[in-house]
Amino acid sequence: SGRPHQVYIGPLLQEVLRSIPTTDSELVFPGRGGVVLSGWSKRLPRARRTIDLPVQLHGLRRGYRTALTELRTDRDVAELMVAHSREDLETRYDLSELSDLRREAQEKLEEAWMGVIL
């Protein structure tokens, strides 16, 4: 989206992130030299071969947003979670980030994932 976006993670993703080797960067997934990671499209072929699925970044985002809808997440909350731009008047007048509701929705989604994984 070209602007900063805060992502809330629940216990499942925290556990996964703790298992990833750390670097000196403040970024969770830094590029070479600790800079912001770019070139996602160049990384996709390797990811597709690794998991043997036709992974596409937009598909991952679409799947995440769809899962939020299926869990009956409030539309405003879900849209903020995927960093969709609001309509002009909403952008001007509604500055709410709905942080507590986004955290709750992420935890609910992770609980649903665990029900499928385990």
C-alpha positions in Angstrom: 0.0 0.0 0.0 3.0 2.3 0.1 2.5 3.3 3.7 3.3 1.8 7.1 0.9 -0.9 8.4 0.8 -2.5 11.8 0.1 -6.2 11.8 -1.1 -7.9 15.0 -0.1 -11.5 15.6 -1.5 -14.0 18.0 0.1 -16.9 19.9 0.4 -19.2 16.9 2.3 -16.8 14.7 4.4 -15.6 17.6 5.6 -19.2 18.1 6.4 -19.6 14.4 8.3 -16.3 14.4 10.3 -17.3 17.4 11.5 -20.4 15.5 13.0 -18.3 12.7 16.7 -17.4 13.1 17.2 -13.8 14.2 19.3 -11.1 12.6 20.5 -7.7 13.7 17.7 -6.0 11.8 14.5 -4.6 13.4 12.6 -6.1 10.5 10.9 -9.5 10.9 11.9 -10.6 7.3 14.7 -8.3 6.2 16.3 -8.4 2.8 20.1 -8.7 2.3 21.9 -6.2 4.5 18.9 -5.7 6.8 16.9 -3.6 4.4 13.2 -3.8 3.6 12.6 -7.0 1.6 11.7 -6.5 -2.0 11.5 -8.6 -5.2 8.7 -10.9 -4.0 7.9 -12.0 -7.5 11.5 -13.3 -7.9 11.1 -15.4 -4.7 7.8 -17.0 -5.7 9.1 -19.7 -8.1 11.3 -21.1 -5.2 8.3 -21.1 -2.8 6.1 -22.8 -5.4 8.7 -25.6 -5.9 9.2 -25.9 -2.1 5.5 -26.5 -1.3 4.5 -27.8 -4.7 1.5 -25.4 -4.9 0.8 -22.5 -7.3 1.4 -19.8 -4.7 0.6 -16.2 -5.7 0.9 -13.2 -3.3 -2.5 -11.8 -4.2 -4.0 -15.3 -3.6 -2.5 -15.4 -0.1 -3.9 -12.0 0.7 -7.3 -12.9 -0.8 -7.4 -16.2 1.2 -6.6 -14.3 4.4 -9.4 -11.8 3.7 -11.8 -14.5 2.8 -11.0 -16.4 6.0 -11.8 -13.2 8.0 -15.2 -12.9 6.3 -16.0 -16.6 7.0 -15.3 -16.0 10.7 -17.7 -13.1 10.6 -15.1 -10.5 11.2 -16.5 -7.0 11.0 -15.9 -5.6 7.5 -14.1 -2.4 8.7 -11.8 -4.5 10.9 -11.0 -7.0 8.1 -10.3 -4.2 5.6 -7.9 -2.6 8.1 -6.2 -6.0 8.6 -5.3 -6.3 4.9 -4.5 -2.6 4.7 -7.1 -1.7 2.1 -7.4 2.0 1.4 -10.6 3.6 2.7 -12.7 5.8 0.6 -11.7 9.4 0.6 -14.1 10.8 3.3 -13.4 7.8 5.6 -9.7 8.5 5.2 -10.2 12.1 6.2 -12.5 11.7 9.1 -12.1 8.3 10.5 -8.6 7.8 11.9 -9.5 4.7 14.0 -7.2 1.7 13.7 -9.5 -0.6 15.7 -6.4 -2.2 17.3 -8.2 -4.2 20.0 -10.7 -5.6 17.4 -7.9 -6.5 15.0 -6.0 -8.3 17.7 -9.1 -10.3 18.6 -9.8 -11.1 15.0 -6.3 -12.4 14.4 -6.4 -14.6 17.5 -9.8 -16.0 16.4 -8.4 -16.7 12.9 -5.3 -18.4 14.4 -7.6 -20.6 16.6 -9.5 -21.6 13.4 -6.2 -22.5 11.7 -5.1 -24.6 14.6 -8.4 -26.5 14.4 -7.5 -27.4 10.8 -3.8 -28.0 11.3 -4.1 -30.3 14.4 
